[in-house]
């Protein structure tokens, strides 16, 4: 029979209590520093601010820790995009966050785009209100940052950002990219736009957790967030 020291037992109990408290309070659990994503094409580590945060590179840890999804199915990888062994079609296929990628042939490179996206670029999609995704970032310069986003939106909506579990932006409006001139109904989810400023956020220097929340409406695709320092 194994015995544990009282200090180790106390530490385990305190960790369990903190996780339960975070979950029941409605705040995102702050996962360990080694929870950042990595694979054969992405070296991992905290994403750097100022700069772009690529939204497909969310943290490891699964449901309730790295993200919250309304279902357990990845609607993009392995479903819309067939499981054929390719990197793009199977990206994070076993996780519930819905991921696809921009495609040519008049799909994501269509004439109704407000801003033309890069092709074969992974993005998060099929968003629903109440869902959230967490990212580890390294803020190299403290200050107030202007938030930009590369996205599509079938009907408008709102998102917000929390930092280390605390809401720092409130709801930020996302303008619809729906264009009634496009007669192909499914392509309303593929009209891309870049908004340079949907809000601001104050960030301290160092490693932190930023969580992207879909607040209202959903039906949005998110490629990346861009953080531009405006005041120190």
C-alpha positions in Angstrom: 0.0 0.0 0.0 1.4 3.4 -1.0 1.6 6.3 1.5 1.6 10.0 0.5 3.1 12.8 2.6 0.7 15.3 4.0 2.2 18.1 2.0 1.6 16.2 -1.3 -1.9 15.2 -0.3 -2.7 18.8 0.7 -1.3 20.0 -2.6 -3.5 17.6 -4.6 -6.6 18.6 -2.6 -5.9 22.3 -3.2 -5.4 21.7 -6.9 -8.7 19.7 -7.1 -10.5 22.5 -5.2 -9.1 25.2 -7.5 -10.2 23.3 -10.6 -13.7 22.7 -9.3 -14.0 26.3 -8.2 -12.9 27.6 -11.6 -15.4 25.3 -13.4 -18.4 26.1 -11.1 -17.6 29.9 -11.2 -18.0 29.9 -15.0 -14.4 30.9 -15.6 -12.0 29.1 -18.0 -9.6 26.8 -16.2 -6.0 28.1 -16.4 -4.1 25.1 -17.8 -0.4 24.4 -17.3 2.3 26.2 -19.3 3.2 23.1 -21.2 -0.4 22.8 -22.7 0.5 24.7 -25.9 -0.2 22.9 -29.2 2.6 21.5 -31.4 2.9 19.1 -34.3 5.1 18.4 -37.3 4.4 21.7 -38.9 4.0 23.9 -35.8 6.8 24.0 -33.2 4.4 25.0 -30.4 5.1 27.4 -27.5 3.3 30.5 -26.6 2.1 32.7 -29.5 3.7 36.1 -29.5 1.9 39.4 -28.8 2.2 41.9 -30.4 1.3 40.0 -33.6 -1.1 37.4 -34.9 -2.6 34.6 -32.8 -3.5 31.8 -35.1 -6.8 30.4 -33.8 -6.3 26.8 -34.8 -3.4 26.5 -32.4 -5.5 26.5 -29.3 -4.2 24.8 -26.1 -4.1 21.1 -25.4 -6.3 19.7 -22.6 -9.6 18.9 -24.1 -13.2 19.8 -23.3 -13.6 22.1 -20.3 -9.9 22.9 -20.0 -8.7 24.1 -23.4 -12.1 24.7 -25.0 -15.8 24.3 -24.7 -17.8 23.0 -27.6 -21.6 22.4 -28.0 -21.0 18.9 -29.3 -18.2 16.3 -29.6 -17.9 16.2 -33.4 -15.2 18.1 -35.4 -17.5 19.2 -38.2 -14.6 20.1 -40.4 -11.6 17.7 -40.0 -12.7 14.2 -41.0 -16.3 15.2 -41.7 -16.7 18.0 -44.3 -13.0 17.4 -45.2 -12.6 13.6 -45.7 -10.2 11.6 -43.5 -7.7 10.8 -46.2 -4.5 11.0 -44.2 -3.7 14.6 -45.3 -2.6 17.2 -42.9 -5.3 19.8 -43.7 -8.2 17.3 -43.9 -7.3 15.7 -40.6 -6.0 18.6 -38.5 -6.8 17.9 -34.9 -9.5 15.4 -36.1 -9.9 13.8 -32.7 -10.8 17.1 -30.9 -14.3 18.7 -30.8 -13.3 22.2 -32.0 -14.5 22.5 -35.6 -11.7 23.2 -38.0 -11.5 23.6 -41.7 -9.2 25.5 -44.2 -9.5 28.0 -47.0 -10.0 26.4 -50.5 -9.7 27.7 -54.0 -12.0 26.9 -57.0 -14.3 29.8 -56.2 -14.9 28.7 -52.6 -12.9 30.9 -50.3 -11.3 32.9 -53.1 -14.7 34.1 -54.4 -15.6 37.6 -55.7 -17.8 38.4 -52.6 -14.8 38.6 -50.3 -14.1 41.9 -48.7 -10.5 40.8 -48.1 -9.0 37.9 -50.0 -7.7 35.2 -47.6 -4.6 33.1 -47.9 -5.4 29.6 -49.4 -4.9 26.4 -47.4 -5.1 28.5 -44.2 -6.6 26.6 -41.2 -9.5 28.3 -39.3 -12.0 27.6 -36.6 -15.6 27.4 -37.7 -19.2 26.3 -37.0 -19.2 28.6 -33.9 -22.1 28.6 -31.5 -22.9 31.0 -28.6 -21.4 29.8 -25.3 -18.4 28.1 -27.0 -14.9 29.2 -26.0 -11.2 28.4 -26.9 -8.1 29.1 -24.9 -4.6 30.2 -26.1 -1.3 30.6 -24.3 0.4 33.8 -25.3 3.6 35.6 -24.5 3.0 39.4 -24.2 6.4 40.9 -24.9 5.4 44.5 -24.3 2.7 45.5 -21.8 0.1 48.1 -22.8 -3.2 48.6 -24.5 -3.7 46.6 -27.7 -6.0 47.1 -30.6 -7.7 43.8 -31.6 -8.1 42.9 -35.3 -9.7 39.8 -36.7 -9.8 37.8 -40.0 -13.2 36.2 -40.2 -16.5 35.4 -41.9 -19.9 36.0 -40.4 -23.2 34.8 -41.9 -25.4 37.0 -39.7 -23.2 39.2 -37.5 -22.7 38.5 -33.8 -20.5 39.2 -30.8 -17.3 37.8 -29.3 -15.3 38.6 -26.2 -11.8 38.0 -24.8 -10.9 37.0 -21.3 -7.4 37.1 -19.9 -6.5 34.6 -17.2 -10.2 33.8 -16.7 -11.4 37.4 -16.4 -13.5 39.2 -19.1 -11.3 42.1 -20.4 -13.3 43.3 -23.4 -17.0 42.7 -23.0 -19.0 41.9 -26.1 -17.3 43.1 -29.3 -19.4 43.3 -32.5 -18.6 41.3 -35.6 -20.1 42.7 -38.7 -21.9 40.3 -41.0 -20.2 39.4 -44.3 -23.5 38.0 -45.7 -24.1 39.4 -49.2 -27.5 38.7 -50.8 -26.0 39.1 -54.3 -24.3 35.7 -53.8 -26.9 33.2 -54.9 -24.9 30.2 -53.7 -26.4 29.7 -50.2 -23.5 27.8 -48.5 -21.0 30.4 -49.7 -22.4 32.9 -47.2 -20.1 31.2 -44.7 -17.1 31.9 -47.0 -17.1 35.7 -47.5 -13.9 36.8 -45.8 -13.2 40.1 -44.2 -10.5 41.6 -42.0 -11.5 44.1 -39.3 -8.6 46.1 -38.0 -10.2 47.2 -34.8 -13.1 45.4 -33.1 -12.0 46.5 -29.6 -9.0 47.0 -27.3 -7.5 45.0 -24.4 -4.9 45.9 -21.7 -2.3 43.2 -21.3 0.5 42.7 -18.8 3.9 41.5 -19.8 4.6 37.7 -19.8 3.0 34.3 -20.3 -0.8 34.5 -20.1 -4.0 32.7 -21.1 -6.4 34.4 -23.5 -9.8 32.9 -24.1 -11.9 33.7 -27.2 -15.7 33.4 -26.4 -18.5 33.3 -29.0 -21.0 35.5 -27.2 -24.0 35.8 -29.6 -25.4 34.5 -32.9 -22.4 32.3 -34.0 -22.2 31.1 -37.6 -18.7 32.7 -37.7 -15.4 31.5 -39.0 -12.2 32.8 -37.3 -8.8 32.7 -38.9 -6.6 34.8 -36.6 -6.7 37.6 -34.1 -4.2 40.4 -34.5 -2.9 42.4 -31.5 -1.4 45.8 -32.3 0.2 47.9 -29.5 -1.4 51.3 -29.3 -0.2 52.7 -25.9 2.4 51.5 -23.4 
